[in-house]
Amino acid sequence: MSDDKDVLVQRDGPFTTITMNRPKRRNALSKAFLKDLTAAFAEVGATDARGVVLAANGPVFSAGHDFADMAGASHADVRDLLQVCTDLMRTIQSVPQVVVARVHGLATAAGCQLVASCDLAVAAESAGFAAPGGKGGWFCHTPLVAISHNIGRKRAAEMALTGEIVDARTAADWGLINYAVPDEDLEKTTNDLLTRATQGSPRSKALGKQAMYAQLDRPEQDAYAYAIEVMAASSQTPEAQEGMTAFLEKRHPTWPA
């Protein structure tokens, strides 16, 4: 792992950490950087890692889009950049591993969108979250898609319209993150959460994650119809049968390789 790369990937036992490493640019999400992050998640997604931590180097987790890419850009170029950003968010949710954001500093605009798009998130109490477009000249339209799916309309509207920073404790209360913890506990709490979230059969977990995102935006009746079919089909897998048999036999399951 070379520390001069914008994206660092490091495996430690069952978990892999993907680290944003543009501290001098406040981990701003340039087009090239977005593509590098997407490639890193796709690469890790194809491994046998059980979980992924998304972290960052420097004082800021991510300041969002890199305006050096965008100032003076054409309509078509900006649309393309936003699509590249969306591809990253969708890749994070499509990889089979559980992805946890470990947030130590400010996460603003598309940086906040990045946190909201991870499966889980833990933040240090010194962290903050914002969709600052509401107090500027360019509204945070795409970040609000992910943010509003986490915290609901009224709170998303408050973040979007005021553009103000939400502290980590409030972000946890609103559901943008799972936990806000003392700075010195950030790494341990993140690893503990990831350990708990990766128990059980990896293949069952991967299918469960895929199905969870697929049903979230459906009306309740459609969501149930979809979930019934997925759950019925997955009951026939070796993992499901082993889990049920182990429960009935009062033993620890042995998951198929």
Beta strands, then each sheet from edge to edge (+ up, - down):
strand 1: 7-12
strand 2: 15-20
strand 3: 51-56
strand 4: 98-103
strand 5: 106-108
strand 6: 120-124
strand 7: 128-130
strand 8: 166-167
strand 9: 179-181
sheet 1: 1+ 2- 3- 4- 6- 9-
sheet 2: 5+ 7+ 8-
end
